[in-house]
């Protein structure tokens, strides 16, 4: 009798774990899909041309002219 109950309990626990495994697999697939969409959106928003346009339009930024440009030399002891 005890063995029969152990078999029933083990079968039930196995089904529960299989269901949980399936649910987690589905959730993982959904998260992978969302990650792909977010990476695509990130690459679009972070494109250098888009960043430049937004900097010019929203922040009134522009490249400095030669008079406002300084060249800074990096000495050997500062190099990695």
N, C-alpha and C positions, 0 to 999 in steps of 0.2 A: 504494500500500500504506500509506504513512504517513497519507494522508488518511482511509483507511478506519479505521485505528486511532484517529485523532483523533475521528472520528464516534462510534465505539464508546465511547471514554473519555468524551466529552462527554455521551452519552446516559446512561451509567452515573452520572456525577457529577450529572446533572440528576435522575435518579431518587432518588439518595441525598439530595439537597437537598430534593426534594419530600417524602420520607418524614420528614426532620427538621422541615420546615415543619409537616407535619400533627401530628407529636408535640408540637411547641411550641404549636400551636393548641389541642390537646386539654388540655395542661397549663395554658394560659392560661384556658380555660373552667372548669377545675376550681378554679383559684385565685380566679376571679371569684365562683364559687358559694360557696366557703369564706368569702370576704370578706363577701358578703351575709349569711351566717349569723352571722359574728362581729359585724357591725354591728348586727344585730338583737339578739344577746345583750348587746352593750354598751349599747344603748339601754334594754333591760329592766333591766340591773343598775344603770345610772346614773340611773334615773328618780328624781326628787326624793322621791317618796313612799317608795320603797324605801330610799333613803339615810337618810331620817328614821327609818324603822322600825328599820333596822340600827343606827343611832347610839343610839337609845333602848334597844334590847334588848341589844346586845353591848357597848356602851361606857358605858351608863348616862348618856348625854348628855340634856340637856333645855334648853329655851329659858330664858334668864335672866329673872328677874322684874325689875320696874321699879327696885328698889333696887340691883340689880347691873348696870344698864344705864347706859352713859355715851354722850353724844352728843359727837362730835368734829367741830369745824368745820374745813373745808378752806379755807384762804385762797387767794386768787386766784393767788398766785405758785406754789402747789403743783399747781394744776390743769394738765392737759396742754394 
